[in-house]
Amino acid sequence: YMVEICHIPCPLDCKLSNWSAWSPCSASCGGGLKIRSKWLREKAFNGGRPCPKLDLKNQVYEAVPCHSVCSQYEWRMEPWSICTINTVDDLPACGEGVQSRKIRCVKKGASGEVSSVEDSLCDQEELPPRAQVCFLACPNDCVVTPWGPWISCFLQCDEGTARNRSRQVLRPPASDSSVCPELLQSEPCILNSTCFTFQHQVSEWSTCQLSENAICGQGSRLRILDCVRSDGKIVELQKCEQLGLTNRWRLSERCVVGCPVSCMLSDWSPWAECSHTCGSQALTARTRRILQEAHEEGRPCPNQLTQTKPCPIKPCYIWLLSDWSQCTVEGAECGEGLRRRNLSCVVHWGDWPESPPQPVDPELCGDKVRRRIQQQMEQPCFVPCPGDCHLTEWSSWSSCQLTCLEGRSFETTGRQARSRAVIIQVRENQGSCPHQVFETQPCKEHSLS
């Protein structure tokens, strides 16, 4: 044997980075998701554990529900100032005037405290008016209360409906020439202007959340419920509850994270018998079977399920027959004779005819085979004398022939034939020599001719 060192490359598992920091919540107001990810560092090689399913950026991510506080910034208004009238000389201070108030943007804390912030952080579209027209009643004027709240529109915000507000008379006018201002106001219900509808809204699903320290198995995925106004603004969830809206969304459901299962193999079988009993080309093999295929990120099965190795080299000893000699007639030049062939013991190494066999001691090939072969060392033959007719060896038997008529056979037994050709030595003897010798015999084959 010759032995040399060989190397089987070791499997390298897929390698991912550590988890990144959590991203901000995807929703600035209401329910959303925050995400962290791992990215690919090294692909699996040579049968290592494969990577989990990666996205187009070669990343794997985890998403969990999150909720951002809505209306974190709001406008705070101070009370209106007294109604200021521009008077001339000592005329009574009554009639139309102006009153104002201070407005600031504040941030609400978790415990209810507020702090002033930049006005740009509050919604500019919802900025309340800082001044308004006011009226101070003159001595003989009608005096009315401030306007009451608007009576809400129907929840459907139906087109053609209106909402109203009213006020009351506190003091009627002193003379019949004076009248009280209007005591009832009405305006149309306009969706997203004077009225709103509300509905529930859910965030996207999180990835499957497992119990602590679990890496696979049963888990649940979650999402968050919000109450959203028809103009898209997220409001407190209690608003939808107060309006009697039914939540038909499912906020959690069961999920499963597949467990990685590595390939399982049987033990190697015993080494099989050698493919040849002698020579230098004999091999023996052993095998193993796959008991469990790999699943998920388990280590895959190797490609090599069979191993081979050379068997010990043994010389092959065989009896080798030579070709037949020329036909010789004992004590004559023609007639019945014999032809012979020689038997010799040779050795070869399983790669014959590339390496020709070499003669060795006959005892190495054994007498039992020799005695059987020696019965086939001679066979009769014929050397034609000058002028005799000479027949060649018989040809092989032909195929079985059946008589057919219009493609159909009416016989079950056919015949087959063979022949010997005549070689005429002297032309003068041509008349006494047969042209050709034929033999036939019955046969049971069913070939048609």
FIGU-837693 format. One line per field, with one value per residue (C-alpha): residue number from 1; x, y, z; residue in one letter. Coordinates in Angstrom, 2 decimals, padded with zeros to 5 digits. Example, Ala and Ser with C-alpha at 12.3 -4.5 7.8 and 13.67 -1.06 7.14 Angstrom:
2
seq: [1 | 2] $
u: [012.30 | 013.67] $
v: [-004.50 | -001.06] $
w: [007.80 | 007.14] $
type: [a | s] $
//
This chain:
449
seq: [1 | 2 | 3 | 4 | 5 | 6 | 7 | 8 | 9 | 10 | 11 | 12 | 13 | 14 | 15 | 16 | 17 | 18 | 19 | 20 | 21 | 22 | 23 | 24 | 25 | 26 | 27 | 28 | 29 | 30 | 31 | 32 | 33 | 34 | 35 | 36 | 37 | 38 | 39 | 40 | 41 | 42 | 43 | 44 | 45 | 46 | 47 | 48 | 49 | 50 | 51 | 52 | 53 | 54 | 55 | 56 | 57 | 58 | 59 | 60 | 61 | 62 | 63 | 64 | 65 | 66 | 67 | 68 | 69 | 70 | 71 | 72 | 73 | 74 | 75 | 76 | 77 | 78 | 79 | 80 | 81 | 82 | 83 | 84 | 85 | 86 | 87 | 88 | 89 | 90 | 91 | 92 | 93 | 94 | 95 | 96 | 97 | 98 | 99 | 100 | 101 | 102 | 103 | 104 | 105 | 106 | 107 | 108 | 109 | 110 | 111 | 112 | 113 | 114 | 115 | 116 | 117 | 118 | 119 | 120 | 121 | 122 | 123 | 124 | 125 | 126 | 127 | 128 | 129 | 130 | 131 | 132 | 133 | 134 | 135 | 136 | 137 | 138 | 139 | 140 | 141 | 142 | 143 | 144 | 145 | 146 | 147 | 148 | 149 | 150 | 151 | 152 | 153 | 154 | 155 | 156 | 157 | 158 | 159 | 160 | 161 | 162 | 163 | 164 | 165 | 166 | 167 | 168 | 169 | 170 | 171 | 172 | 173 | 174 | 175 | 176 | 177 | 178 | 179 | 180 | 181 | 182 | 183 | 184 | 185 | 186 | 187 | 188 | 189 | 190 | 191 | 192 | 193 | 194 | 195 | 196 | 197 | 198 | 199 | 200 | 201 | 202 | 203 | 204 | 205 | 206 | 207 | 208 | 209 | 210 | 211 | 212 | 213 | 214 | 215 | 216 | 217 | 218 | 219 | 220 | 221 | 222 | 223 | 224 | 225 | 226 | 227 | 228 | 229 | 230 | 231 | 232 | 233 | 234 | 235 | 236 | 237 | 238 | 239 | 240 | 241 | 242 | 243 | 244 | 245 | 246 | 247 | 248 | 249 | 250 | 251 | 252 | 253 | 254 | 255 | 256 | 257 | 258 | 259 | 260 | 261 | 262 | 263 | 264 | 265 | 266 | 267 | 268 | 269 | 270 | 271 | 272 | 273 | 274 | 275 | 276 | 277 | 278 | 279 | 280 | 281 | 282 | 283 | 284 | 285 | 286 | 287 | 288 | 289 | 290 | 291 | 292 | 293 | 294 | 295 | 296 | 297 | 298 | 299 | 300 | 301 | 302 | 303 | 304 | 305 | 306 | 307 | 308 | 309 | 310 | 311 | 312 | 313 | 314 | 315 | 316 | 317 | 318 | 319 | 320 | 321 | 322 | 323 | 324 | 325 | 326 | 327 | 328 | 329 | 330 | 331 | 332 | 333 | 334 | 335 | 336 | 337 | 338 | 339 | 340 | 341 | 342 | 343 | 344 | 345 | 346 | 347 | 348 | 349 | 350 | 351 | 352 | 353 | 354 | 355 | 356 | 357 | 358 | 359 | 360 | 361 | 362 | 363 | 364 | 365 | 366 | 367 | 368 | 369 | 370 | 371 | 372 | 373 | 374 | 375 | 376 | 377 | 378 | 379 | 380 | 381 | 382 | 383 | 384 | 385 | 386 | 387 | 388 | 389 | 390 | 391 | 392 | 393 | 394 | 395 | 396 | 397 | 398 | 399 | 400 | 401 | 402 | 403 | 404 | 405 | 406 | 407 | 408 | 409 | 410 | 411 | 412 | 413 | 414 | 415 | 416 | 417 | 418 | 419 | 420 | 421 | 422 | 423 | 424 | 425 | 426 | 427 | 428 | 429 | 430 | 431 | 432 | 433 | 434 | 435 | 436 | 437 | 438 | 439 | 440 | 441 | 442 | 443 | 444 | 445 | 446 | 447 | 448 | 449] $
u: [000.00 | 000.94 | -000.58 | -000.81 | -002.59 | -005.88 | -008.12 | -011.91 | -013.00 | -014.90 | -018.43 | -018.77 | -022.10 | -023.93 | -022.91 | -025.11 | -024.31 | -025.60 | -029.02 | -029.08 | -030.67 | -034.46 | -035.73 | -038.12 | -041.80 | -043.09 | -046.08 | -045.54 | -049.04 | -050.89 | -049.93 | -047.02 | -043.98 | -040.39 | -037.82 | -034.34 | -032.33 | -029.31 | -027.43 | -025.43 | -021.73 | -020.74 | -022.72 | -022.80 | -020.06 | -019.41 | -022.53 | -022.67 | -025.89 | -027.85 | -028.94 | -032.52 | -034.70 | -033.20 | -034.88 | -033.66 | -031.11 | -029.65 | -031.15 | -033.41 | -035.60 | -037.76 | -040.75 | -042.65 | -045.70 | -045.17 | -047.44 | -046.58 | -048.45 | -050.78 | -051.42 | -048.19 | -048.19 | -051.35 | -052.47 | -053.28 | -055.47 | -055.76 | -059.17 | -060.39 | -059.55 | -062.32 | -064.11 | -062.31 | -064.32 | -062.71 | -064.54 | -064.53 | -064.67 | -067.02 | -069.47 | -070.76 | -068.46 | -070.77 | -071.21 | -068.69 | -065.27 | -062.35 | -061.10 | -057.91 | -056.22 | -052.79 | -052.12 | -049.06 | -047.91 | -047.33 | -046.06 | -048.00 | -045.96 | -046.81 | -047.99 | -050.09 | -047.63 | -047.20 | -044.28 | -044.15 | -042.40 | -041.90 | -045.18 | -043.98 | -044.42 | -048.20 | -050.58 | -050.80 | -054.10 | -055.68 | -054.31 | -057.21 | -057.94 | -056.10 | -058.72 | -062.43 | -065.12 | -067.20 | -070.17 | -070.93 | -074.58 | -075.60 | -078.11 | -081.18 | -079.89 | -081.01 | -078.58 | -078.06 | -075.94 | -072.83 | -073.45 | -073.98 | -072.12 | -072.95 | -075.32 | -073.39 | -074.22 | -075.41 | -072.61 | -073.15 | -072.49 | -075.39 | -075.39 | -078.16 | -078.24 | -077.22 | -076.09 | -077.41 | -076.39 | -078.45 | -078.31 | -080.80 | -082.09 | -080.89 | -082.45 | -084.99 | -084.48 | -085.74 | -087.66 | -089.61 | -087.23 | -084.44 | -084.42 | -082.43 | -079.78 | -080.39 | -080.80 | -080.29 | -077.52 | -077.37 | -074.64 | -074.48 | -072.83 | -069.73 | -067.54 | -064.11 | -065.12 | -068.08 | -068.47 | -066.37 | -066.85 | -064.71 | -063.58 | -061.14 | -057.78 | -055.06 | -051.32 | -049.42 | -048.67 | -045.49 | -043.21 | -043.89 | -043.14 | -041.87 | -041.62 | -038.41 | -035.29 | -037.25 | -035.78 | -038.59 | -042.01 | -045.42 | -045.74 | -048.10 | -048.04 | -049.64 | -051.00 | -052.34 | -055.85 | -056.41 | -059.43 | -059.03 | -061.07 | -062.30 | -059.65 | -056.94 | -056.22 | -055.63 | -057.80 | -058.10 | -059.44 | -062.17 | -063.73 | -064.68 | -065.90 | -068.06 | -069.66 | -070.50 | -068.30 | -067.67 | -064.10 | -064.12 | -060.34 | -058.37 | -055.32 | -053.36 | -053.11 | -051.05 | -047.99 | -045.19 | -041.46 | -040.02 | -037.32 | -034.03 | -033.45 | -030.04 | -029.53 | -029.23 | -027.19 | -026.87 | -023.54 | -021.25 | -022.00 | -019.23 | -016.79 | -018.23 | -016.43 | -013.80 | -015.02 | -012.35 | -010.69 | -007.25 | -005.33 | -004.57 | -007.96 | -010.13 | -012.14 | -014.25 | -016.99 | -019.13 | -022.31 | -024.50 | -028.16 | -030.07 | -032.32 | -033.63 | -033.53 | -032.55 | -035.25 | -035.14 | -031.60 | -030.43 | -027.13 | -027.80 | -026.92 | -023.46 | -023.12 | -020.79 | -022.85 | -020.35 | -016.64 | -014.27 | -010.74 | -008.44 | -008.28 | -004.95 | -003.18 | -003.10 | -001.66 | -004.14 | -002.96 | -004.81 | -004.34 | -003.87 | -004.61 | -002.62 | -004.17 | -004.68 | -001.68 | -001.78 | -003.37 | -000.68 | -000.99 | 001.23 | 003.59 | 001.84 | 001.28 | -002.52 | -005.51 | -006.98 | -004.78 | -004.77 | -004.30 | -003.13 | -002.80 | -000.61 | -001.61 | 000.53 | 000.20 | 000.50 | 000.14 | -001.50 | -002.53 | -006.09 | -005.27 | -004.83 | -004.53 | -002.75 | -000.04 | 000.60 | 000.58 | 003.86 | 004.45 | 004.97 | 005.25 | 002.25 | 001.68 | 000.39 | -002.61 | -003.83 | -004.36 | -008.16 | -008.71 | -005.77 | -007.29 | -010.55 | -008.83 | -006.43 | -009.39 | -009.73 | -006.09 | -006.50 | -009.13 | -009.30 | -008.72 | -008.24 | -005.51 | -006.84 | -004.67 | -003.82 | -006.81 | -009.31 | -012.50 | -012.17 | -015.05 | -014.90 | -016.11 | -019.87 | -021.48 | -023.64 | -027.29 | -029.65 | -032.67 | -035.84 | -037.82 | -041.61 | -043.55 | -045.81 | -048.68 | -049.84 | -048.05 | -049.58 | -047.91 | -049.75 | -046.99 | -045.88 | -042.62 | -040.01 | -036.59 | -033.13 | -030.12 | -026.33 | -023.87 | -020.29 | -018.69 | -016.67 | -013.16 | -012.10 | -008.38 | -008.14 | -010.51 | -010.57 | -012.26 | -015.03 | -017.60 | -017.10 | -017.27 | -020.61 | -021.47 | -022.29 | -023.30 | -026.50 | -028.04 | -031.44 | -033.17 | -036.60 | -036.93 | -039.61 | -038.85 | -041.60 | -039.69 | -041.36 | -039.79] $
v: [000.00 | 003.62 | 006.08 | 009.82 | 012.54 | 013.86 | 016.72 | 016.97 | 020.64 | 021.30 | 022.76 | 026.48 | 027.64 | 030.76 | 033.74 | 036.73 | 039.94 | 040.72 | 042.35 | 046.03 | 048.60 | 048.88 | 051.35 | 054.16 | 053.22 | 053.17 | 055.30 | 058.75 | 058.54 | 055.37 | 051.74 | 050.65 | 048.38 | 048.79 | 046.65 | 045.30 | 043.25 | 041.05 | 041.09 | 038.44 | 038.25 | 034.86 | 032.44 | 028.73 | 026.70 | 023.02 | 021.71 | 024.14 | 025.24 | 027.37 | 030.94 | 031.70 | 033.21 | 036.61 | 039.62 | 041.49 | 043.33 | 040.03 | 040.72 | 038.95 | 041.10 | 040.98 | 043.30 | 043.99 | 046.21 | 049.77 | 052.71 | 056.39 | 058.90 | 061.00 | 064.73 | 064.95 | 068.66 | 070.77 | 074.37 | 075.81 | 078.93 | 081.50 | 083.12 | 085.91 | 089.43 | 091.89 | 093.40 | 096.63 | 099.46 | 102.38 | 105.32 | 108.95 | 111.58 | 110.52 | 108.55 | 105.45 | 102.42 | 100.08 | 098.47 | 096.48 | 095.86 | 093.42 | 090.88 | 088.75 | 085.82 | 084.24 | 080.91 | 078.68 | 075.25 | 072.77 | 069.22 | 066.82 | 064.59 | 061.04 | 062.13 | 065.01 | 067.91 | 070.33 | 072.42 | 075.16 | 074.32 | 075.92 | 076.79 | 074.94 | 071.59 | 072.02 | 071.53 | 074.91 | 074.01 | 073.70 | 077.03 | 078.73 | 082.44 | 084.87 | 087.69 | 088.00 | 090.62 | 091.21 | 093.37 | 095.35 | 096.08 | 099.75 | 100.73 | 100.23 | 097.23 | 093.65 | 091.50 | 087.81 | 084.96 | 083.66 | 081.03 | 077.53 | 074.52 | 073.21 | 070.27 | 067.48 | 066.21 | 062.65 | 060.08 | 059.42 | 063.08 | 062.84 | 065.39 | 067.96 | 067.80 | 070.73 | 071.44 | 074.22 | 076.34 | 078.77 | 081.53 | 083.06 | 086.63 | 087.97 | 091.45 | 092.57 | 095.93 | 099.08 | 100.38 | 098.83 | 100.27 | 097.94 | 094.21 | 091.30 | 089.62 | 086.14 | 083.48 | 080.40 | 079.64 | 076.76 | 075.45 | 072.44 | 069.20 | 068.80 | 065.71 | 066.48 | 070.09 | 070.39 | 066.67 | 063.51 | 059.75 | 057.29 | 053.71 | 051.18 | 050.65 | 048.05 | 048.10 | 045.47 | 042.10 | 041.67 | 038.72 | 035.55 | 036.24 | 033.30 | 032.84 | 033.92 | 031.91 | 029.92 | 029.77 | 027.86 | 026.35 | 027.83 | 031.60 | 034.44 | 037.49 | 040.76 | 044.03 | 047.24 | 048.74 | 052.47 | 054.75 | 056.92 | 059.93 | 060.26 | 062.92 | 060.43 | 061.79 | 059.20 | 059.89 | 058.20 | 054.65 | 055.58 | 057.78 | 054.74 | 052.96 | 055.96 | 055.92 | 052.24 | 051.02 | 047.28 | 046.04 | 043.21 | 042.95 | 040.06 | 041.47 | 038.24 | 034.85 | 031.73 | 031.14 | 028.62 | 029.13 | 025.98 | 024.28 | 023.57 | 019.83 | 018.63 | 015.68 | 012.32 | 009.49 | 005.79 | 004.29 | 003.11 | -000.43 | -003.07 | -003.10 | -005.20 | -008.07 | -007.06 | -006.54 | -009.00 | -011.91 | -011.06 | -008.43 | -004.78 | -003.33 | -004.77 | -002.31 | -002.64 | -000.19 | 000.76 | 002.88 | 004.84 | 005.90 | 009.14 | 008.60 | 012.19 | 014.91 | 018.43 | 021.06 | 024.84 | 025.92 | 022.44 | 021.07 | 019.51 | 015.95 | 015.39 | 014.26 | 011.38 | 008.36 | 005.81 | 005.27 | 003.00 | 001.75 | -000.67 | -004.32 | -006.07 | -006.89 | -010.61 | -012.18 | -013.83 | -017.32 | -018.78 | -021.51 | -019.93 | -021.84 | -021.01 | -020.79 | -024.05 | -025.33 | -026.20 | -029.55 | -032.28 | -035.89 | -038.46 | -040.04 | -038.50 | -035.22 | -035.41 | -037.15 | -037.32 | -035.58 | -033.65 | -030.08 | -029.15 | -026.23 | -025.62 | -024.96 | -022.74 | -021.29 | -017.49 | -014.63 | -011.23 | -008.27 | -007.62 | -005.12 | -007.61 | -006.94 | -003.68 | -005.69 | -009.05 | -012.17 | -013.80 | -017.60 | -019.08 | -022.47 | -024.68 | -025.72 | -022.18 | -022.66 | -025.97 | -029.46 | -029.59 | -027.03 | -028.43 | -031.94 | -030.54 | -028.34 | -031.07 | -032.95 | -030.07 | -029.92 | -031.91 | -032.11 | -034.00 | -032.22 | -033.04 | -032.11 | -032.64 | -034.64 | -033.25 | -033.61 | -034.51 | -032.61 | -030.67 | -029.60 | -026.55 | -026.53 | -026.51 | -023.07 | -022.03 | -023.15 | -020.73 | -019.21 | -021.29 | -021.00 | -021.44 | -021.64 | -018.58 | -017.87 | -014.27 | -013.35 | -016.18 | -019.34 | -022.69 | -024.68 | -024.97 | -026.79 | -025.25 | -026.24 | -024.77 | -025.53 | -025.42 | -026.07 | -026.98 | -025.50 | -027.65 | -026.61 | -028.29 | -028.96 | -030.19 | -029.02 | -032.51 | -033.87 | -031.22 | -033.68 | -036.08 | -033.39 | -032.23 | -028.59 | -028.00 | -030.12 | -029.20 | -030.47 | -029.59 | -030.29 | -029.49 | -026.53 | -025.04 | -021.33 | -019.09 | -016.71 | -016.01 | -015.77] $
w: [000.00 | -000.54 | 001.93 | 001.50 | 003.47 | 002.07 | 003.21 | 003.43 | 003.74 | 006.95 | 006.71 | 007.45 | 008.87 | 007.74 | 009.88 | 010.65 | 012.48 | 015.97 | 016.30 | 015.42 | 017.73 | 017.57 | 014.98 | 015.98 | 015.92 | 012.33 | 013.36 | 014.81 | 016.25 | 017.27 | 016.73 | 014.58 | 014.53 | 015.58 | 013.83 | 014.41 | 011.96 | 011.36 | 008.08 | 006.26 | 007.07 | 005.58 | 003.44 | 004.31 | 002.62 | 001.98 | 003.71 | 006.64 | 008.33 | 005.81 | 006.44 | 007.46 | 004.76 | 003.92 | 002.35 | -000.72 | 001.43 | 002.72 | 006.12 | 008.58 | 010.81 | 013.92 | 014.38 | 017.62 | 018.23 | 019.49 | 020.25 | 019.85 | 021.98 | 019.83 | 020.46 | 022.38 | 021.55 | 021.86 | 021.98 | 025.40 | 025.55 | 028.36 | 029.06 | 026.82 | 027.91 | 028.71 | 025.73 | 024.79 | 023.15 | 021.33 | 022.91 | 021.76 | 024.48 | 027.25 | 025.15 | 026.91 | 026.49 | 024.62 | 021.24 | 019.16 | 020.56 | 020.50 | 023.01 | 022.83 | 024.53 | 024.78 | 023.09 | 023.55 | 022.39 | 025.24 | 025.56 | 027.74 | 030.02 | 031.03 | 034.47 | 033.16 | 033.60 | 030.71 | 029.47 | 026.82 | 023.55 | 020.14 | 018.38 | 015.27 | 017.08 | 017.30 | 014.38 | 012.65 | 011.02 | 014.47 | 015.77 | 017.63 | 016.97 | 019.20 | 018.87 | 018.25 | 017.92 | 021.06 | 022.00 | 025.13 | 025.49 | 025.71 | 028.43 | 026.22 | 024.20 | 024.37 | 026.36 | 025.40 | 026.76 | 024.89 | 022.22 | 023.55 | 022.08 | 018.63 | 018.68 | 017.02 | 013.56 | 013.09 | 013.04 | 009.33 | 008.44 | 006.00 | 003.22 | 003.66 | 007.46 | 009.68 | 013.21 | 015.48 | 018.43 | 020.50 | 023.13 | 025.53 | 026.20 | 029.53 | 029.22 | 026.64 | 024.89 | 026.68 | 023.64 | 020.85 | 018.31 | 019.44 | 018.63 | 020.05 | 017.89 | 016.44 | 019.08 | 016.78 | 014.29 | 011.84 | 009.49 | 007.18 | 008.30 | 006.11 | 006.48 | 007.92 | 008.51 | 010.83 | 011.48 | 011.48 | 011.36 | 013.32 | 012.83 | 014.24 | 012.55 | 013.23 | 012.74 | 010.73 | 012.36 | 014.35 | 013.63 | 015.63 | 019.30 | 021.37 | 025.10 | 026.78 | 025.82 | 023.18 | 019.68 | 017.96 | 018.49 | 019.28 | 019.65 | 018.83 | 016.65 | 017.70 | 016.37 | 017.94 | 017.68 | 017.12 | 016.71 | 013.61 | 012.57 | 009.00 | 008.26 | 009.26 | 012.71 | 015.45 | 018.50 | 021.85 | 021.66 | 024.12 | 021.40 | 019.34 | 022.47 | 023.46 | 020.02 | 020.46 | 017.58 | 017.73 | 017.36 | 014.82 | 014.51 | 016.04 | 017.81 | 018.37 | 016.72 | 017.13 | 014.96 | 014.72 | 014.21 | 012.66 | 014.69 | 012.90 | 012.46 | 011.36 | 009.04 | 010.81 | 009.26 | 010.07 | 011.08 | 008.32 | 007.17 | 007.37 | 004.45 | 001.60 | -000.13 | -002.66 | -006.22 | -007.47 | -005.72 | -007.09 | -008.98 | -008.27 | -009.32 | -006.53 | -004.39 | -001.28 | -000.25 | 002.72 | 002.85 | 005.22 | 004.96 | 005.60 | 008.63 | 008.88 | 006.24 | 007.39 | 008.02 | 008.41 | 009.33 | 010.35 | 009.05 | 005.61 | 004.66 | 003.13 | -000.46 | 000.42 | 001.44 | 000.06 | 000.75 | -001.17 | -000.61 | -002.44 | -001.44 | -000.74 | -003.99 | -004.83 | -007.99 | -010.40 | -011.49 | -014.52 | -017.10 | -020.52 | -023.75 | -026.89 | -030.37 | -032.34 | -034.28 | -037.98 | -038.83 | -039.00 | -040.26 | -038.58 | -041.14 | -044.16 | -045.95 | -046.19 | -044.74 | -041.23 | -038.67 | -035.39 | -034.33 | -030.85 | -028.47 | -025.46 | -021.82 | -019.59 | -016.09 | -016.09 | -013.59 | -014.17 | -011.93 | -012.99 | -015.74 | -018.58 | -021.57 | -020.62 | -018.85 | -020.58 | -018.35 | -017.33 | -017.21 | -013.73 | -012.02 | -013.08 | -009.47 | -008.75 | -011.10 | -009.55 | -011.06 | -010.89 | -013.65 | -015.57 | -015.80 | -017.15 | -019.74 | -020.94 | -022.45 | -024.90 | -025.98 | -029.26 | -031.98 | -035.28 | -038.53 | -042.22 | -044.67 | -048.21 | -050.54 | -053.99 | -056.31 | -053.52 | -052.85 | -049.60 | -047.38 | -045.14 | -041.53 | -040.96 | -040.85 | -037.91 | -037.86 | -039.52 | -037.74 | -037.59 | -040.85 | -041.20 | -044.47 | -044.80 | -047.17 | -047.53 | -044.36 | -042.29 | -041.05 | -041.15 | -039.46 | -035.84 | -036.52 | -038.79 | -040.01 | -039.82 | -041.99 | -042.13 | -044.93 | -045.83 | -048.91 | -051.33 | -052.25 | -055.54 | -055.64 | -059.29 | -062.02 | -063.59 | -060.43 | -060.51 | -061.78 | -058.87 | -056.15 | -054.72 | -055.17 | -051.51 | -048.54 | -046.63 | -043.38 | -041.94 | -038.64 | -037.15 | -034.81 | -032.54 | -032.89 | -034.28 | -036.56 | -039.91 | -043.33] $
type: [y | m | v | e | i | c | h | i | p | c | p | l | d | c | k | l | s | n | w | s | a | w | s | p | c | s | a | s | c | g | g | g | l | k | i | r | s | k | w | l | r | e | k | a | f | n | g | g | r | p | c | p | k | l | d | l | k | n | q | v | y | e | a | v | p | c | h | s | v | c | s | q | y | e | w | r | m | e | p | w | s | i | c | t | i | n | t | v | d | d | l | p | a | c | g | e | g | v | q | s | r | k | i | r | c | v | k | k | g | a | s | g | e | v | s | s | v | e | d | s | l | c | d | q | e | e | l | p | p | r | a | q | v | c | f | l | a | c | p | n | d | c | v | v | t | p | w | g | p | w | i | s | c | f | l | q | c | d | e | g | t | a | r | n | r | s | r | q | v | l | r | p | p | a | s | d | s | s | v | c | p | e | l | l | q | s | e | p | c | i | l | n | s | t | c | f | t | f | q | h | q | v | s | e | w | s | t | c | q | l | s | e | n | a | i | c | g | q | g | s | r | l | r | i | l | d | c | v | r | s | d | g | k | i | v | e | l | q | k | c | e | q | l | g | l | t | n | r | w | r | l | s | e | r | c | v | v | g | c | p | v | s | c | m | l | s | d | w | s | p | w | a | e | c | s | h | t | c | g | s | q | a | l | t | a | r | t | r | r | i | l | q | e | a | h | e | e | g | r | p | c | p | n | q | l | t | q | t | k | p | c | p | i | k | p | c | y | i | w | l | l | s | d | w | s | q | c | t | v | e | g | a | e | c | g | e | g | l | r | r | r | n | l | s | c | v | v | h | w | g | d | w | p | e | s | p | p | q | p | v | d | p | e | l | c | g | d | k | v | r | r | r | i | q | q | q | m | e | q | p | c | f | v | p | c | p | g | d | c | h | l | t | e | w | s | s | w | s | s | c | q | l | t | c | l | e | g | r | s | f | e | t | t | g | r | q | a | r | s | r | a | v | i | i | q | v | r | e | n | q | g | s | c | p | h | q | v | f | e | t | q | p | c | k | e | h | s | l | s] $
//
